Amino acid sequence: MYEYAIAWEWLAFAARWFHVITAIAWIGSSFYFIALDLGLVKRPHLPPGAYGEEWQVHGGGFYHIQKYLVAPAQMPEHLTWFKYESYFTWISGFLMLCIVYYGGADLFLIDRHVLDISPPTAILISLGSLALGWVVYDLLCKSPLGRNTWGLMAVLYVVLVFMAWGYTQLFTGRAAFLHLGAFTATIMSANVFMIIIPNQKIVVADLIAGRVPDPKYGQVAKQRSLHNNYLTLPVIFFMLSNHYPLSFGTQFNWVIAALVFLMGVTIRHWFNTTHARKGRPTWTWIVTVILFILIMWLSTVPKLLTGETDAAAVAPAFQQFAGDPHFPAVKQLVSTRCSMCHAAEPVYEGIVRPPNGVMLENDAEIAAHAREIYIQAGRSHAMPPGNITDITPDERKLLVTWFESAVEGKKQ
């Protein structure tokens, strides 16, 4: 059974790597086309229907690019579609959500101090929120409000802030931020899958049939692309946040999330304005720094991190791992090698919060994190970082023996 833990850890790593690869491809192409679109120049010699052109140099050659706002007069022989980057980014992200948060719901998804629910209920709430988010967003875009681009974005900001608050009332702080990122990314990917690509296919079909394409399809797609433009950077922040407890582990975490969305706007505004050759608004960076400093302050005002493990929630793990005969020696080992950092009030210099919110100060907490101790400090040398507490090979063997003995004992 312990082999399962190792295989699951590698599966999570593979899914994360796949997710990063596809996200780089999607975000990279998205940023490139936004910059290209904003940098287009209108010139008198352009062919009929062309909106603008751009000359670029890269890789030892020159590129001459023209954009047609609706469509060219006839269908080109070869057409490259940019869509699979978005699809596989979402699929790989959802796979990670299933592996880490659904597979480890008791530890990573549910905080019984926040809401005492079962793993199946938590998973259903998670799935429902992602689906409902797209439905609400799409209805808002198609409503009369959708004709007012900036009014719509203001309402969408309110929705996102409400979801930030809502997720913190349902899940652990870490899971709340992860879900906020997934909620936003679902909207972005669904924009591509449900609106942008289908609209482009309608235009292509009209060209093939010899009909004049309706400009409304391009206008709708452009509005959804604008939303994706401003949502990208916050999504990246939320996906990285699970490595930094100070971002999600305070009572003001939903306020921090609200400010992150604003930072996404200020940063993208600088790039958009620069790419459009309309100047370099340095005020956006000043505002961004002020917002980030405010976030830092909010993260340290409350002294208590959320996401602590409830002893009642880990009763099965406690009985299995704390009841193993190797546990007394393991407890002594953890208290001398790990608890100086993994404590409510760490004593190791430079550590002000327990890394990833993990505390290993009592039997219940050690038992609850048995698998992580086994993987991080037993089977691998990931912990302690740089082996700063001088854990010995024999001590690592003890952690391996303890975990595998407990697992085998349960199986028997």
N, C-alpha and C positions, 0 to 999 in steps of 0.2 A: 504493500500500500504506500510506503514512503516513496517508491519510484514515481507514483502518481504526482506527488508534490513537486518533484524535480521536473517532470514532463510538463506540468501545468505552468511552472515558472518560465520554462523555455517557450511555451506556447504564448504566454503573455508578452514575452520579449519579442517574439516573431511578429505578433500582431502590432505591437508598438512601433517596431521598425518599419513594417509595411505602411502603417498609418503616417509616419513621418515622411516616408518617400513620396507617397501619393499627395500629402499635404503640400510638400515643397513644389511638386509639379503643378498643383492647382493654384496655389497662391502665387507662384512665380509667373505662370501664364496670365493670371488675373491682373497682377500688378503691371505686367508688361503691356497688356492691351489697354489698361486704363491710361497709362502714360502715353501710349501711342495715340489713343483717341483724343486726349487733351492736347497733344502736340501737333495735330494735323493743321496744315496751312492751306487756305483756299487760294488758288492761282487761276488766272484766266484761261490757261491752256488745257485745263482738265477736261476729260471727256464728258459727254452728257450724263447726268445722274451722279457724277462723282462729287463727294462733299469736300474732300481735302486730300492732301498727300503729305508724305514725310520721307525724308532721306535719312538713312541711318548707316552707321559703319560698325562692323563687328566681325571678329574672326578673320581679318585680312581681306574683307570684301565690303562692297556697298550694297545697300538694299533700298529699293524704290517702292514705297507702299502707297496705295491709294484706297480710300474708303468710299463705298457707296452707301448713302444713308438708308435707302430702301433696298435697291438691288441693281445690278448692271443690266444692260439691255438684253443680254442672253446668258444662259447658264454656262459657267466656265467648265472646261473639260475635267479639271480635277479640283475638288473642294475639300479642304482639311477642316474637320470638326474638332472643337475643343470641348469635350463633355466628360470623357471617361475619367479625367483627373478628379473632377468633382464627385462622380459616382463612387469611385473606389476610395476616395478620402472618407466619405460618409460610411461606406460599408466597413472599412477597416476600423474606423472610430467606434462604430456600433459593436463590432466584434470585441474590441477592447472593453467596452462597457459591459458586455456579457461576461467576459472572462474575469475581470477584476471586480466589478461592483455587483453583478448578479451572482457570480460564482462565490464571492466572498461577502454576501449581503450582510451577514451578522456582524462583520468586522468593519467593512468599508462603507456600507450604504446606510445602515440603521444606527441611529443614536437613540437609545431608549430613554435618555434624559430629555430628548426633544419630542419624540413621538414613538410610543410603544406599539409597534406593528410587526407583523410576521414578514419574513422574507418574500413570500409570494405576493403579499399585499403591496409591499414596497416596490417590487418589480413592476406590478401592474400600474401603480401610480406613476412610475418612471416612464413606462411606455406610453401611457395615456397622455401624460403631459407633453411629450414630444409630438405626438399626433395632433393633439388639440392646439398646440402652438402654431402649427402650420395652417390649420383650418381658420383660426382667428386672424392670423396675419393675412392670409389670402383674401378673406372676406373684407378686411379693412382696405386692402389695395383695390378691390373691385367695387367698393362702395363709393358714393359721391366724394367722400373725403380723399379718395385716391387721386382725384384730379388736382389736388393741392399738394405738390411734392413735399414741401417743407412742413406743412401742417401735418401731413401723414407721418413724416419722420418723427415729429414731436410726440404724436400719439403712440407710435411704436416704441419710443424711448420710455414712455410711462409704462407700457406693457412689459418691457424688459425689466424695469426696476421692480415692478410688482412681482414678476417671476423670480427675481433675485431674492426678494423677501420671502416669497412663498416657499421656495426650495429650502431655505434655512429653517423653515418651520416643519419640514418633513424629514430631512436627511441629516447626516453628519455635515459639518462645515466643508470637508473635502469633497464629499459627494454633491453638495449643493452647488459648488463652483463648477465641478465637472459637468453637472447636468445643465447648468446655465450655458456653458460652452456648447454642449450637445444640442440644447434647445435652439440656440442661435445658428449653429452649423446646419441643423436640419432645415431651418428656413432657407438658408443660403443654397444648400444643395437641391432642395425642392424647387427653388426658383429656377435653377438650371434645368432640372428634369421635367418640371411641370409647366413652365412658362417659356423660358428663353429658347430652349432647343425646339419644342413644338412650334413656336411662332416662326422660328427660322425655317423649319421644314415646310410650313405653309407657304412661305415666300418662295422657297425652292420649287415647290410643286406648281405654284403659279407661273414661275419662269419656264418650267418645262412644258406647261400647257399653253404657253404663249399669252398668258394673262398679265395685266399690270398689277403687281403686288400692292396690297393696301398698306399705307405707311403706319397704320395704328399698331401693327404687330411689332414693328421695330421700336415704336415709342414705348409700348408696354415693357418690352424686353429691356430697354435702356433704363427705365425706372427701377426694375428689379436689380439690374446690374449696379445701379447707384447704391441701393441698399446694401448689396453684398460688399461693395467698396468700403463702406463705413463700418461694417460689422466684422471685417476680417481680423483686425488687430486685437479687439477684445476677445475674440474666440481663441487666438493664440495665447493671450494672457491666461485665460481660464484653463486651458489645457496644460499650461506649464505650472499653474498654481498648486497642483497637488504635491509638488516638491517643496513648497514654501509655506509652512503652516501659519506664518504671520499674516498671510494674505487672506486665509479663509477661517482661521481659528479664533476669531474674536466675536463679541456680541454685535459688533458693527460691520460684520462681513458683507451684509447686503448693501450697506452704504458704500463700502469700498467697491463693490461690483458696479454700483451706479456711477461712481467716479471713473471707473475703468472705461465704461462706454463713452464718457465724455472725452477721455484721453484719446480713444480711438478716433473720435471726430477731429480733435485738434491736430493730431499727427497726420492723418490723411489729408486734412485741409492744406497743410503745408506742402505735401507732395503734389496734390492735385493742382494747387495754384502755381507751383514751380513748373510742373510739366506743361501747364497751359501757357507758360511764358507771361504770367501776369504779376511777376514779382516774387519775392521771398518773404512771406509774412513771419518774421521772427517772433512776433507776439505769440504765435501758436506754441512755440517751444517754451516761452516763459509761462504760459498758462499750464502747459503740460507738466512742467517741473513743479509748479505750485500745487497742482492736483496730486502729484505723486508724493510730495512732502506731506500733504494732508492725509493721504492714504497711510503713509508711514506712521503718522501721529495716531490715527484711528486704530492702527494695529497694536499699539502699545498702551493705549489708555486703559483697557481692561486687562487685568493680569492673568485671567484664567482662560486657557485654551479650551475650546470645545472638542467633542469627539472622544471623550474618555470612555473606556470600556466599562459597561455595567456588569458587575460580577454575576448578577442573575442571568444576564444574557449569555454568558459563557460557561454556564454550569456544566454542560457536557464536556467542554474542553477542559474545565477545571478538574473534573473527576478523572478524565483520561490521562492528562499530563501531570497534574499535581499529585496524582495517586501512584505514579510510577516510582519504583524504589530508587531510581537514579535522581529523583527530583531534589532531595535535600542538597546534594552536591551541586546540582545545576543552579539552584537558587543562590547558593553561596558564590558560585562562579559569576552569575549575572550581576549580583550585588557589587562585586568587586571590579568587574570589567565593563559593565554597561550602564549601571544606574547613575553614574555621575553626570551623564548626559540625558538619559531617558528617565527623567524625574520631573515632578511638578515644578521644582525649583532646582534646575541643574547647577552643579557646582564646578563644572569644567569651564575654564576660562574661555570667554567668547561665545558661549552657548547660553542664550537667555530663555529659550523655549525648548521643550523636548522635540528632537527631530521628527518630523512627520506626525507630531502629536502622540507618539508612542511612549508610554510610560511603563517601566518595568520595576515597580517598587514593592509589589506584593505578589502573593501566590497566584491570585486571580489574573493579574495583568501578565505575568510570565506565562501562565498556561494559555491565555487568550492569544498570545503572540508566539506560540510554540513553533508554528510552521515558519514564520519569518525569521526567528532565531536560528532554526535549523538551516534554512537556505542561506541567510546572510552571514552567519558566523560559524556554522558547522560545515556545510557542504562547500561554501565559498569563503573567501577572505575579505568580502566586502565590508564587513564590520568586525571590529571597530575600524573606522577610516584610518588607513595608514598604520593599522595595528598600534594605535597610540597608547593602548592600555596593556600592551605586551601579552596578549592572550597566546598561550602555547599550543603546539600541535596536539598534545594530549588533552588539553581542555576542549579543543574543537572536536576531538574524537568523542569526548564525553557528551557534548551536545548532540552529535549524530546518534550515538548509542541510545541516549535518552528518548529522542523523538522516535526513532525507529522501533525501539522497544515498546513505547507506549502505543504506537500504531499497530504493531504486531499483536500486542496484548489485547487490544480492542477487537481485532479480527478473530482472535481465538475465542 
